[in-house]
């Protein structure tokens, strides 16, 4: 195997790893739910709103990480395809 083919293969494998990491982040982000209410919302609506905001913030942070990993995977896969032409 030539140097370019080995490099293309390594870029492709690294791109696949990035895609798997991104998928795991999105899986975790999709499982962020607000905590169950023990009391009626009418008793403490501000607490419920804060709990929802915290859950949304955590999911948003995981989505941001997943987007970065997806971008890295796309760049590496594109590089692999370009290198494979040589």
Buried (B, 14 or more C-beta within 10 A) or exposed (E): EEEEEEBBBEBBEBBBBBBEBBBBBBEBBEEBEBEEEEEEEEEBEEEBEEBEEEBEEEBEEBBEBBEBBBEBBBEBBEBBEEBBEE
